Amino acid sequence: MSRKANPTLIGAFVLGAVALAVVATLLLAGGSWFGERRQHVLYFEGAAQGLQVGAPVVFLGVKVGTVRQIQLGLDQQSRRFLVPVTIEVEPRVVHSHGGADIDLRDRATIRQLVERGLRARLRLQSLLTGQLYVDLDFHPDKPAVFAALDPEQSEIPTIRTAVQELTSKLEGFPMDSFLADVAAISGAVNKLMSAQATQDLPRRLDATLRHLESLARRFDAQGGPILKDVRDNLAEMNKALLAAQAALAKLDTAADRVAELARPDSRMVAGMTQASEDLARAANAVRSLTEQEAPTVQNVNAALKEIARAADALRLLAETLEQQPDAIWRGKKQKSSP
């Protein structure tokens, strides 16, 4: 006879299964049921292939939300297709130094960040799968272009990806003229390579290399004596420099001695000063002796006059003795009158 199922055990099992389902749902939802989220709209140009619902929204490298909706829109003015992407931002993801939270869900906060350069763009999430994610970052050099179809929507301006910018630049690139230039350059290169001078270039290079090898061998053969002479000359120059340094040292010593002797308080300068003073006194004495009215000069003049008279007397005596040799003992004869 089979046992009857226990209703209590069955009810506990069902409640446990429900609780596990609720916990799993909460974990998979990432706590979104307990946190209020607000939406912002991004308008991307071109294809958004690789962007999926649930893709992360990253602000400065930190996940702050997810992609909730991807649509296709048409701008009535420019007649271009856009891709509106709706994102949801989580609360309390940005904290200030003061401890207050910065709410990225607030439209006024987003507007202030946009004025500072906040822009959105698509970036590659996985190279293998090609999945994209929404990257929020500051690009103040990029203009803010708004394309919201509904003015009540909170819009974050978007910018092109690097691939899109490169594609736009390549669209205006003059490919035809570029290819024509490449073809002209290729023809010029072919003409240059087929010229006779270009064909002779390897032979000339080979001859030049052989000539350089010959010069190198000659230099190796003659370099030894030349280097020896150079070393000898350097040794002689070193000796000459040492002798010049010694002479300069002696000159410095002599200059120091001369400077010491020429000092105002040296004995040589004092002796020269005394000698110059003595010479000055002697010159003054000589000058006083040679003056016209000086007693010495007058005495010398008188003596000279006496010497002149004595010379005249001696001359008369000599003449008298010549004419009358006996006048010494007889006396001088008087001349007879006519």
C-alpha positions as CSV (number, residue, x, y, z in Angstrom):
1,M,0.0,0.0,0.0
2,S,1.5,3.4,-1.1
3,R,2.2,6.1,1.4
4,K,0.1,9.3,1.3
5,A,1.9,12.5,0.3
6,N,2.5,15.0,3.0
7,P,0.8,18.3,2.1
8,T,3.1,20.3,4.4
9,L,6.2,19.1,2.6
10,I,4.7,19.8,-0.8
11,G,3.7,23.3,0.2
12,A,7.2,24.0,1.7
13,F,8.8,22.8,-1.5
14,V,6.6,25.0,-3.6
15,L,7.3,28.1,-1.5
16,G,11.1,27.4,-1.7
17,A,10.9,27.1,-5.4
18,V,9.0,30.4,-5.6
19,A,11.5,32.1,-3.3
20,L,14.4,30.8,-5.5
21,A,12.7,32.1,-8.6
22,V,12.2,35.6,-7.0
23,V,15.9,35.7,-5.9
24,A,17.1,34.6,-9.3
25,T,14.9,37.3,-11.0
26,L,16.2,40.0,-8.7
27,L,19.8,38.9,-9.4
28,L,19.2,38.9,-13.1
29,A,17.5,42.3,-13.0
30,G,20.5,43.7,-11.1
31,G,18.4,45.3,-8.5
32,S,16.5,47.4,-11.0
33,W,13.2,46.8,-9.3
34,F,14.3,48.7,-6.2
35,G,15.9,51.6,-7.9
36,E,14.2,54.3,-9.9
37,R,15.7,54.8,-13.4
38,R,15.1,57.6,-15.9
39,Q,15.6,57.6,-19.6
40,H,17.7,59.7,-22.0
41,V,17.7,59.5,-25.8
42,L,20.7,59.4,-28.1
43,Y,20.5,60.0,-31.8
44,F,23.2,58.2,-33.8
45,E,24.0,58.8,-37.5
46,G,24.5,55.8,-39.7
47,A,24.1,52.1,-38.9
48,A,24.1,50.9,-35.3
49,Q,24.8,47.3,-36.2
50,G,26.3,45.5,-33.1
51,L,24.4,47.6,-30.6
52,Q,21.8,45.5,-28.7
53,V,19.2,46.1,-26.1
54,G,20.8,45.5,-22.7
55,A,24.2,46.8,-23.9
56,P,26.0,48.7,-21.1
57,V,26.2,52.5,-20.9
58,V,29.7,53.5,-19.6
59,F,30.5,56.9,-18.2
60,L,34.3,57.6,-17.8
61,G,34.9,53.8,-17.8
62,V,32.2,53.0,-15.2
63,K,28.9,51.4,-16.1
64,V,26.0,53.7,-15.2
65,G,23.1,52.2,-17.2
66,T,21.9,50.0,-20.0
67,V,20.3,50.4,-23.4
68,R,16.6,49.9,-23.3
69,Q,15.3,50.6,-26.8
70,I,16.8,50.9,-30.3
71,Q,14.6,52.4,-33.0
72,L,14.9,53.9,-36.5
73,G,13.9,57.6,-37.1
74,L,13.8,60.1,-39.9
75,D,14.8,63.7,-39.7
76,Q,12.1,65.6,-41.7
77,Q,14.3,68.6,-42.3
78,S,17.5,66.9,-43.5
79,R,15.7,63.8,-44.8
80,R,18.3,61.6,-43.2
81,F,17.8,58.4,-41.1
82,L,18.8,58.4,-37.5
83,V,19.0,55.7,-34.9
84,P,17.3,56.8,-31.6
85,V,18.7,54.8,-28.7
86,T,17.0,55.1,-25.3
87,I,19.2,54.5,-22.3
88,E,18.3,54.1,-18.6
89,V,20.7,55.5,-16.0
90,E,21.0,54.0,-12.5
91,P,20.7,56.2,-9.4
92,R,23.5,57.0,-7.0
93,V,26.4,56.1,-9.3
94,V,28.3,59.4,-8.9
95,H,29.5,60.7,-5.5
96,S,31.0,64.0,-4.7
97,H,33.7,64.8,-2.2
98,G,31.1,66.2,0.2
99,G,29.3,62.8,0.3
100,A,26.3,64.0,-1.8
101,D,25.2,62.0,-4.7
102,I,25.1,63.5,-8.3
103,D,22.0,62.1,-10.0
104,L,22.6,61.4,-13.7
105,R,18.9,60.9,-14.1
106,D,18.2,64.6,-13.6
107,R,17.7,66.5,-16.8
108,A,19.2,69.7,-15.4
109,T,22.4,67.8,-14.3
110,I,22.6,66.2,-17.8
111,R,22.2,69.6,-19.4
112,Q,25.0,71.1,-17.3
113,L,27.3,68.2,-18.2
114,V,26.4,68.6,-21.9
115,E,27.4,72.3,-21.6
116,R,30.8,71.1,-20.3
117,G,31.3,68.8,-23.2
118,L,29.5,65.6,-22.4
119,R,29.0,63.5,-25.6
120,A,27.9,60.0,-26.4
121,R,29.4,57.7,-29.0
122,L,29.4,54.0,-29.9
123,R,32.5,52.0,-29.1
124,L,33.4,48.4,-29.8
125,Q,32.8,46.1,-26.8
126,S,34.1,42.8,-28.2
127,L,36.4,42.4,-31.2
128,L,35.2,38.8,-31.7
129,T,31.5,39.4,-31.5
130,G,31.5,42.9,-32.9
131,Q,29.1,44.1,-30.1
132,L,29.0,47.8,-29.3
133,Y,28.3,49.8,-26.2
134,V,27.4,53.4,-25.4
135,D,30.3,55.5,-24.2
136,L,29.7,58.8,-22.3
137,D,32.7,61.1,-22.1
138,F,33.7,64.7,-22.3
139,H,34.6,66.2,-25.7
140,P,34.4,70.0,-25.4
141,D,36.0,70.4,-28.8
142,K,33.0,68.6,-30.5
143,P,29.9,70.8,-31.1
144,A,26.6,69.7,-29.5
145,V,24.2,68.7,-32.2
146,F,20.6,68.0,-31.0
147,A,18.2,66.0,-33.1
148,A,15.3,65.2,-30.7
149,L,12.0,64.7,-32.5
150,D,10.2,65.2,-29.2
151,P,11.2,68.4,-27.2
152,E,10.1,66.7,-24.0
153,Q,12.8,64.1,-24.3
154,S,16.1,64.4,-22.4
155,E,18.8,64.2,-25.2
156,I,22.5,63.7,-24.9
157,P,24.4,64.8,-28.1
158,T,26.3,62.2,-30.0
159,I,29.5,62.3,-32.0
160,R,30.8,60.1,-34.8
161,T,33.0,57.1,-34.1
162,A,36.6,57.1,-35.4
163,V,35.6,54.8,-38.3
164,Q,32.8,57.2,-39.3
165,E,35.1,60.2,-39.2
166,L,37.7,58.4,-41.3
167,T,35.0,57.4,-43.7
168,S,33.7,60.9,-44.0
169,K,37.2,62.2,-44.7
170,L,37.7,59.5,-47.3
171,E,34.5,60.4,-49.0
172,G,35.9,63.8,-49.9
173,F,39.3,62.5,-50.9
174,P,40.1,62.9,-54.6
175,M,40.7,59.3,-55.4
176,D,40.9,59.7,-59.2
177,S,43.6,62.3,-59.1
178,F,45.4,60.3,-56.4
179,L,45.4,57.2,-58.6
180,A,46.5,59.3,-61.6
181,D,49.4,60.6,-59.6
182,V,50.3,57.1,-58.4
183,A,50.3,55.9,-62.0
184,A,52.5,58.8,-63.2
185,I,54.9,58.1,-60.3
186,S,55.0,54.4,-61.2
187,G,55.7,55.2,-64.9
188,A,58.5,57.6,-63.9
189,V,60.0,55.0,-61.6
190,N,59.8,52.4,-64.4
191,K,61.5,54.8,-66.8
192,L,64.2,55.6,-64.3
193,M,64.8,51.9,-63.6
194,S,65.0,51.0,-67.3
195,A,67.5,53.8,-68.1
196,Q,71.0,52.8,-69.1
197,A,72.6,54.9,-66.3
198,T,70.5,53.0,-63.8
199,Q,71.6,49.7,-65.3
200,D,75.2,50.7,-65.1
201,L,74.8,51.8,-61.4
202,P,75.7,48.4,-59.9
203,R,78.9,48.1,-62.0
204,R,79.9,51.6,-60.9
205,L,79.2,50.9,-57.3
206,D,81.3,47.7,-57.5
207,A,84.2,49.6,-59.0
208,T,83.9,52.3,-56.3
209,L,83.9,49.6,-53.6
210,R,87.0,48.0,-55.1
211,H,88.7,51.4,-55.1
212,L,87.8,52.0,-51.5
213,E,89.1,48.6,-50.6
214,S,92.4,49.5,-52.3
215,L,92.6,52.8,-50.5
216,A,91.9,51.0,-47.2
217,R,94.8,48.5,-47.8
218,R,97.2,51.4,-48.6
219,F,96.2,53.2,-45.5
220,D,96.7,50.0,-43.5
221,A,100.2,49.6,-45.0
222,Q,101.3,53.2,-44.6
223,G,99.4,54.1,-41.5
224,G,101.9,52.6,-39.1
225,P,104.8,54.9,-39.9
226,I,102.5,57.9,-40.1
227,L,101.0,57.1,-36.7
228,K,104.5,56.7,-35.3
229,D,105.6,60.1,-36.6
230,V,102.4,61.6,-35.2
231,R,103.1,60.0,-31.8
232,D,106.7,61.4,-31.8
233,N,105.4,64.9,-32.8
234,L,102.9,64.7,-30.0
235,A,105.6,63.8,-27.5
236,E,107.7,66.7,-28.6
237,M,104.8,69.1,-28.4
238,N,104.1,67.8,-24.9
239,K,107.7,68.5,-23.9
240,A,107.5,72.0,-25.4
241,L,104.2,72.6,-23.6
242,L,105.8,71.5,-20.3
243,A,108.8,73.9,-20.9
244,A,106.4,76.7,-21.7
245,Q,104.5,76.0,-18.6
246,A,107.7,76.1,-16.5
247,A,108.8,79.4,-18.2
248,L,105.4,80.9,-17.5
249,A,105.7,79.8,-13.9
250,K,109.1,81.6,-13.6
251,L,107.6,84.6,-15.3
252,D,104.8,84.6,-12.7
253,T,107.4,84.4,-9.9
254,A,109.4,87.3,-11.4
255,A,106.3,89.3,-11.9
256,D,105.4,88.7,-8.2
257,R,108.9,89.8,-7.1
258,V,108.7,93.0,-9.3
259,A,105.3,93.8,-7.9
260,E,106.7,93.3,-4.4
261,L,109.7,95.6,-5.1
262,A,107.5,98.2,-6.8
263,R,105.2,98.5,-3.8
264,P,105.1,102.0,-2.3
265,D,106.3,100.7,1.1
266,S,109.3,98.7,-0.3
267,R,112.9,99.5,0.5
268,M,113.9,100.0,-3.2
269,V,111.2,102.5,-3.8
270,A,112.2,104.3,-0.6
271,G,115.9,104.4,-1.7
272,M,115.0,105.7,-5.1
273,T,112.9,108.4,-3.6
274,Q,115.7,109.4,-1.3
275,A,118.2,109.4,-4.2
276,S,115.9,111.6,-6.3
277,E,115.6,114.0,-3.4
278,D,119.4,114.2,-3.0
279,L,119.8,114.8,-6.8
280,A,117.2,117.6,-6.6
281,R,119.1,119.2,-3.7
282,A,122.4,118.9,-5.7
283,A,120.9,120.4,-8.8
284,N,119.6,123.3,-6.7
285,A,123.1,123.9,-5.3
286,V,124.7,123.8,-8.7
287,R,122.1,126.2,-10.0
288,S,122.8,128.6,-7.1
289,L,126.5,128.5,-7.9
290,T,126.1,129.2,-11.6
291,E,124.0,132.3,-11.2
292,Q,125.5,135.6,-12.5
293,E,125.4,137.5,-9.2
294,A,126.6,134.7,-7.1
295,P,129.8,135.4,-5.0
296,T,131.5,132.3,-6.4
297,V,130.9,133.4,-10.0
298,Q,132.3,136.9,-9.2
299,N,135.4,135.5,-7.5
300,V,136.0,133.3,-10.5
301,N,135.6,136.2,-12.9
302,A,138.1,138.3,-10.9
303,A,140.5,135.4,-10.8
304,L,140.2,135.0,-14.5
305,K,141.0,138.7,-15.0
306,E,144.1,138.5,-12.8
307,I,145.2,135.4,-14.7
308,A,144.7,137.4,-18.0
309,R,146.9,140.3,-16.7
310,A,149.5,137.9,-15.5
311,A,149.5,136.2,-18.9
312,D,149.9,139.6,-20.6
313,A,152.9,140.5,-18.3
314,L,154.5,137.1,-19.0
315,R,154.1,137.7,-22.8
316,L,155.7,141.2,-22.5
317,L,158.5,139.6,-20.5
318,A,159.1,136.9,-23.1
319,E,159.2,139.5,-25.9
320,T,161.6,141.6,-23.9
321,L,163.9,138.7,-23.2
322,E,163.8,137.7,-26.9
323,Q,164.8,141.2,-28.0
324,Q,167.2,141.9,-25.1
325,P,168.5,138.7,-23.6
326,D,170.7,140.6,-21.2
327,A,167.8,142.5,-19.8
328,I,167.7,140.1,-16.9
329,W,170.9,141.6,-15.3
330,R,171.2,144.9,-17.1
331,G,167.6,146.0,-17.1
332,K,165.4,147.0,-19.9
333,K,166.9,149.5,-22.3
334,Q,164.9,152.6,-22.9
335,K,164.1,153.3,-26.5
336,S,166.0,156.4,-27.9
337,S,164.0,159.2,-29.2
338,P,164.6,160.1,-33.0
